[in-house]
Amino acid sequence: TNRRQDTLDLMMADPATGASRAVLTEKQPNWQKNSPDFRFLKDGRRFLWESEATGFAQYQLWSLDHGKICDLTRGDYPIESIVRVDEDHGELWYVARSSATKINPQLHRVKLDGSGQRRLTPDDLHWSGFRIAGDGSAFVATGEFVDRPPSTHLFRIDADPAKGVTQVATLAESESDPWGKIGVQKPEFLRLKAADGETELYGVLYKPSDFDPTKKYPLVVSAYGGPAFAMISSRTQGLRAETEFGILLMTLDNRGTPGRGKKFEDANYLSLGEEDCDDQAAAVTQLAERPYVDANRVAITGHSYGGFMTIIAMLRHPEVFRVGVAGAPPTDWRNYDTIYTERYMRTPQENPEGYDNFSCVKLADRLKGKLLLQQGMVDDNVHPNNTWQLVQELQSKDIPFEMMLFPRADHGIFSPAAESTKWSFLLKHLGLMANP
C-alpha cells in the first residue's frame, strides 16, 4: 500500500526468481482497508476477495490467471464473514448486515458464479452460531437481541426461493426474562440521530435495578468511538454493575466506527474528533429530552481513543459534558503512530487544520468541566507525552484538573486503583458521593 493508504495492490511473487506482479488493485477516495478478507479455493488459482469498491464490503471471485471473474455478493450493506465455502455444491455461505437494524448479522447464500443470492435468516435479530447441513438443505442458527434472550432454531430451505425458509423446530430457549429473574432492569436498545440529523446511530442504555422514571438520574457516557472498533453489539446484553451507584449508563457507536459501510466509517476522515464527538453530544441531547435524565449531570469516560473522545467532547461541548475521566488519551494526533493517524488524517503537512482543530492541547483553554486524567507512565502505545503536553497547557492557563499516574502501567492500566479513582471522581462530581 502507499503511504496515504488509499491504494492497495495484491501482489504475486515467484519465490525462485523474485519476479512479481500485481494481481489486483483496490483504491478508495479516502482510505483503503489494508487486510481485506482473502481465501483461495481448492484449485489454488481462484480466490475470494473482499472489496469495498461499491461503498460496502462485498465478496468477489478472482483468478490469478484471468483477473476478476465476477461479483459474488451485492447489496447496500456490508458483508461480515464467510461461514462456509461449499465447492461441491458451488456455494458460498456468508454473513452480511442486511437487516433493517444495520448491525444485525444475517446468514446468506450465493452460487459461486454470483447467481441465486438469498438471505436465509428470517427476522431482524442478531443471528449467529450457524451449523449447515452437508447437503445445504437446512441450517441451525441462534437469534437474539439486546433485550431478547437467545434461542436456537432449525430451519429448512425450500429449493424454490419464492417459498423461502421454514422454521422446523426450536432447539433451545433461554429464560424469558433473565433480567427480571435477578431483579435488574432490562437494557434498552437506542436508535438515535447523529449530529447531521439524518444518520441513525445505535446504542445501549443501562438503568439501575431500582430505576424510577419519576426521578432524575445523572448520565454517564462510556465512550470509545474511534476507527476500527465498534462498541455496540445487538447480542443479548447483561447488567452493568456501575448503574447501582444510581446512574444511567450509555454506550453509543458514532459515525466513524466500522461495520456500517464506507460513508458511515469515513464520516470523520481528516477530522478525527468532529463528527464522532458531535454525535455523542447529539445522542445525549436527545436522551436529555426524557424526564428522568438530568441534563445538568452528564459525564463521559473512556480509554485510549475513548480518552481522546472524553477530552475533546468536554472541550467542544462543555454545555453537555460537565465531568470526564480520560485514560491514556492521544491529546494531539501529531503524537500518535503514523500508520494509524495518517490513514484517517493524512500527514500534518497535508492537513494542518485537521490536526490543529482537533488537538486537545491547542483547545485546552476551553475546559470548563471537571477532568481527571489517568496515565500509565510506561505506555508505549499512547506515549505519556500526550498527557504531559495537555497538563502543561492547562497549568500554564491555571485551569484546574486532576491526575492519577500509574508508574508501572503501560497502555492497559490494569489496576483496581484505576477503577476506584475513576468512579470516586465521577460520583463526587455528579453529586452522588460527598467524601470519596
Buried (B, 14 or more C-beta within 10 A) or exposed (E): BEEBBBBBBBEEEEEEEEEEEEBBEBEBEBBBBEEBBEEEBEEEEBBBBBBBEBBBBBBBBBBBEEEEBEBBBEBEBBBBEBBBBBEEEEBBBBBBBBBEBBBBBBBBBBBBEBEEBEBBBBEBBBBBEBEBEEEBEBBBBBBBBBBBBBBBBBBBBEEEEEEBBEEEEEEEEBEEEBBEEEEBBBBBBBEBBBBEEEBEBBBBBBBBEEBEEEEBBBBBBBBBBBBEBBBBBBBBBEBBEBBEBBBBBBBBBBBBBBBBBBEBBBBBBBBBBBBBBBBBBBBBBBBBEBEBBBBEBBBBBBBBBBBBBBBBBBBBBEEBBBBBBBBBBBBBBBBBEEEBBBBBBBBBEEBEEBBBBBBBBBBBEBBEBBBBBBBBEEBEBBBBEBBEBBBEBBEEEEBEBEBBEBEEBBBBBEBEEBEEBBBBBBBBBBEBBEEE
